[in-house]
Amino acid sequence: MSPRPSFEHSQGAAEPFPFLSSQLNNTQGEKMVKFSKQFEGQLVPEWKDAFVDYCQLKKDLKKIHLLNTNNNNNNNNTPTSKHQNTSLSNTLFTSIRKFSPFGHQHREHDLIHVHKKLASSASKGDMYETELLEQFADTDAAKEFFACLDLQLNKVNQFFKTKEKEFMERGESLKKQMDILIQLKTAFKQQRSKGASAVDSKEDASISCSFSSEEDSVKDKTEHEQELQDISTEDMEKNEVPYSEGSISGELGKSMRTKSEDIGKLRTMSSRSFSCQGKNMKINIPLTTPSRTFSAISYLVWEDLVNQSSKKCSAEGSKLHINKKKLHHADKMIRGAFVELYKGLGYLKTYRNLNMLAFIKILKKFDKVTGKQVLPIYLKVVESSYFNSSDKVMNLADEVEDLFIKHFAEEDRRKAMKYLKPTQRKESHYVTFFIGLFTGCFIALFAGYVIMAHIMGFYRRQPKSVYMETAYPVLSMFSLLFLHFFLYGCNIFAWRKARINYSFIFELSSTKELKYRDVFLICTTSLTVVVGVMFVHLSLLTKGYSHNQVQAIPGLLLLMFLLVLVCPFNIIYQSSRFCLLRVIRNIILSPLYKVVMLDFFMADQLCSQVPMLRNLEYVACYYITGSYKTQDYDYCMRVKNYRDLAYAVSFLPYYWRAMQCARRWFDEGQTSHLVNLGKYVSAMLAAGAKVAYEKERNIGWLCLVVIMSTFATVYQLYWDFVKDWGLLQMNSKNPLLRNELMLRRKIIYYISMGLNLILRLAWLQTVLHSSFGHVDYRVTGLFLAALEVIRRGLWNFYRLENEHLNNAGKFRAVKTVPLPFHEVDEQD
């Protein structure tokens, strides 16, 4: 058997990895920032477990340092004569080695040998094992250190090889997709150049080919549609052009197949097959919008009619129209896949550089602690290892850049880099300044408003108070809204501190997302405007103006905010406002739109804002019907239609959320979504019992309220702790929690669970009818509603923490964008 190879560092060699050494020198120059913190701040959060465990290596090195310190102390306590004799012998031995021609090489060779074990299979990489050749003073601790170091090196190599293989497969698949797209675009150009005869004809020019629907598995369907929501499809002119016979064949080997179940048919409407250069291909048209959903339903109806009326045309198949809009959609999908691939390659480069820097840093520390020269020997091994020597990632990244510049950026590199390497928006100090300015203004105005309202006695119990019935709902509505928004800013701050990648989870653009300072600026500015207007309104009332003269002011305030929200101009965070409007549209039309994380996260927020929605409905009714002119504020509660609408608003958030669960079950086929749907149905039943109890206050409805609310609360608490937060795991190393925790102090989790339990029991106020002295019941209602908003803010942090840990457990740092074209087996 041949001896295992070893690696030694040659004398006089150049310093390895010069650019990393310069980074290391810069790091050493920054005395205020430790490398471990810098390392933690720059690594990819979802790949954290795959990086070098720098903290563990530091712990092992600390053991060596403690042993060396103890040995030095023991040596200092030895007799002087013995110490002098030992020193004299060491001096003579050093002098002999110094004058020996092989002394320097022998010293380095006798430190360590790193052996390389060849991989037994292609899936497993080469393994490294360090052998200590020189007798260290702390042999056991040194062996433990190098064993951990070898383990980290092998882990990094294996992970890098796995991810490299994954990205290389994605790259090859994208190249094939790009070739098909280029062929289809070329066919369109050829048909357009032949003339406009097809345009003048009565029938649209269509591609002469038949198609067949492919029944995909639920798992494949989920993978194809999971990340598609962020790829928006622009409406374009429908201009269908047939394939050219020379380049693309239109005949398929199969006709349409009849599905056994209607749900199975509707789920597979995203798959349409056609032939391209003799190969059966499939184009995906996901049902992510209402128009596609209705098209799928109409297709099913049409398919049934065709099967029942005529069987003669079944052999001929149906025409597949791959028009300009479909090609544009395929172009957007492939472009998004290229962007995600390039991002993943960038993460892999970061993974390589940070790990290399970590190895250099820990080896330098080892040399400093032990006084040995191990860095040159071991670093040569690290340099020659797979994760540092492979250049496939660099080559693929350059190739992706070239393809993207050529096909998606019109040979404009600067334009391409806006997609591939978007620049982060710089945070301005002006934002911080205005946050402080508007915070001070808000506090001053709010204090003046509360004092004035208290002097006038508006918040005391009164049989009829025009102000509390008309103007106070506006203030209450905005208070709940911006309290929720403020807590969202706190969530962003906490997520960033805990290294939770909320932008990736919500699929937000890194260049357009709101930072926590932006959220705080919006909150403080808006609250200053709201409280300032309400202060002016209250001041006019104190000066003798009647309610008829000033009652339009709160309505104008609400109208102003609505106009700002829908303003089409690029001012006041336009991209974020439009994103909010899109999410609200998706929620309202929940069963028809594909549900993504941001959609159902926002729908959950609305479930905690039922009082705000009821105030909004009342204020809208009050001003739209013109009741503010006659001061008939009871009109919206007397008329049956408006009263029923007010009750319906209480059910809408739960209904929307239940419909989202139904759509997710339809798309993914997981029964857990049906169980989650039951939670919102129970909440709707509890809300209905409360509404009925408010109408007829008798013991029967009271018992029903207690029973339904108790059942719904237990249901919700179980889902909060077990499903949404991932806690209450019996076999966890952290009692009643989970194995992986983002926060260091476990007590925070227990306190949060207790607070969530207490705040979930706010419905008891309906039964107990508790009040705060002589304070108006509307003020009490605002306080209880604010507690629910605070509970939701607490829930948000742990919900995304659990989602982030799920992504990290699967090492999922980039989205897997579905591809439009798929090859179909001949037997299918």
C-alpha positions, 0 to 999 in steps of 0.5 A: 500500500502506498504511503499517504501523501503529506503536504509541506510548505516550501521555504521562501514561498510567497505569501499564500492568498495575498488578497485575503491577507490584506483583508486580514490586516485590515481586520487587525487594524480595526481594533474595535471590531472582533473578527468573530463578530465580523465573520458572523455579520458577513456569512450567509444566514441560511448557510450558517451551520455549513460555515467554519465553526469559528467559535468552537475552534476558539474554545479549543484554542483557549484550552491550549492557552490555559494549559500553556499558562499552567505549564509556564507557572509550574516552570517558574516554580522549579529550582533555579539550578534546574532551570539554568541547566534546562535553559543551557541544554535548550540553548546548545540544542538550538545552536546545533540545529541552527548550524545544521544544514537540514535544521530548518526543514527538519523543524517544519517537517516535525510539526504536523503532517496532513494526510489526504484520504481519497474519496471512495465515491464521487458524491463524497469528497476527499477527507483530510486528517492531521497527524502531530509529529512533534510532541506538543506540551498539550498533546491532547488539547492540540489533537482535539484542536486539529481534529476539529479543524480537519472536521471543519475543512472536510465539512466546508469541502463537502458543502461547497461541492454539493452546492457547486453541483446544484448550481452547475445543474441549474446553469446547464438547465438554464442554457437549454431553456435559453436555447429554446426561447431563442428558437421561439423568438427567431420563429416569431421574427421570421413570421413577422418578416414574411408580411402582414397577411396573417394580421389582416385575416379574420382568424389570428395566426396560430401555431400549428401544433397540438398539446396535451396536459401533463399530470404533475405530482403535487410536490413538483407543482409546489416547487414550480409555483412556490416562488413564482409570485414575485415574477410579474407578467406585463400585459402585452399585445396578443399577436400569435404567430405560427411556427416555421416548419423548418425550425420547429415541428408542430405535430405532437405524439399525443392527444389530450388525455381525460382526467379522472378528477376535476381538481386534478385537472385544474391543478395540471393546467399549467402544463401544455406540451409541444414539440421543438426540433423533434423533442416533446416539450412542455410549457408551464402556465401557472394559475397565479392570477384570476384570469388564468384560473378562470381560463382553466375552469373554462378549459375544463368545461370546454373539454367536457363539451368536446368529449361529449359532443364529438370524438372524431377530433380527438385524434387531431388534438387542439391547437396550442397558441404560444403567442407573444404574451406567453413568450414574454412570460417565459422570458421573465421566468428565465430572466428571474432564474438567471438572477437567482442563479447569479445570486447563489453563485455570489453567495458561494464566492462569499462562502469560499472567501470567508471560510478561507479567511477564518482558517487563516485567522484561527491558524495565526492565533494557534501559532501565537498561542503555541509558538509553533509555525503551523500556518504555512503547512496547514494553509497550503493544504487548505489552499489546495482543497476543493473549495478553494481550488475549484474554478467552476463557480467563477467560470459559471458566474462569468458565463451567466453575466455574458448571457444576461448582458447579451439576451436581457440587457441589449449588450449593456453591462451597466443595465445588466448589473442593475439586475444581477448586482443591485446596489443597496440603498444608502441610509441617510442621517436625515432620516434619523434627524426627522424621526427625532424631530417628528417624535418630539412634535408628536409627543407635544401635540398628543400631550396637548390633545389629551389635556384639552380632551380631559378638560372638556370631558370628552372621554367620560361616560356620557349618554350621547357624545357627538365627538366620541361618536364621530371624530374619535373613531378616526383617531382610534383607527389611525392610532391602531394602524400606526401602532401596528406599523411601528411594531413592524419597524420594531420587528424589522430591527429585531430580525436584523439583530437576530440575523433573520433574512426577512427580505428573502422570506417575504421575497422583497427587493433589496433595493426597494424594501423599507428599512426600520428607520423608514418605517419609524419615519412614516409612523412619526410623520403620520402620527404628527399629522393625525394628532395635529389635525385632531388637535386643531379640530378640538381647538375649534370646538373649544372656541365655540365652533359648532360640530356642523362647521368643523365635522368635515375635518376628520373626513378630509384627513382620512381622504388625504391619506387615501390619496397618498396611498394611491398616488401614482407619482414616484413620491413617498415610497411609491414601490412600497405603497404599490406593493401594499396595494397588490397584497391587499388585492390578493387578499380580497381575491384570495381564492383566485390568486396564488398565495405566498408568504407575504400575502397570508402574513398580511392577512394575519395582521388584518385578523388583529385589526378588526376594530380598526376595520369596523371604525373604517367602515363606520367612518366611511358610511358616516361621510359617504351618506352625508350624515356629517351634515345633519349630525345623524350619527345613528343613521349607519346603525339604524339602517339594516344594510349598513348594520349588517355590513358592519357585522360582516366586516368582523368576519372578513379577515377570518374569511380571507385567511380561510380562503387562503388556506383553501387555496394553499391546500388546492395548490399543494395538497397538504392536509395541514392547510385544511386544519389551519382553515379550521382555526379561522372557521372557529374564530368566525363562529366565536365572532358570530356568537359575540355579535349575537350576544351583543344583540340579545344579552341572555344567558343562552348566548352568553354560554355559547360565547364562552364555549366557542371562544374557549374552543377557538382560543385553545385552537389558536394557542396550539397553532401559535406555539406548535405550528407558527412558532415551532415550540413545545417540542417534547424531545427538545434539548431546551424544555418546551422550546425547540433545539435551535433558538435565535435568541440566547436567553431562553427566558424570553421565549417563556415570557413571550408564551405567557404574554401570548396566552394572556393577550389571547384571553382579551375576549373575556372583557365581553363577558366580564364587562370590565371598565376603567372607572368613568372612562368611556367604553370606546377608550376601553375598546381602543386599549384592548384593541391595542393589546391585540396589536401588540400581541400580533407584533410579538407573534410576528417575530417568532413566526419569521424566526421559525420560517428562517430556521426551516430555510436554514435547515434546508440550506435554502438561501436562493429561490428556485424559480420555475422554468417554463419549458420541460421535456416530456418523455416519449412514453408519456 
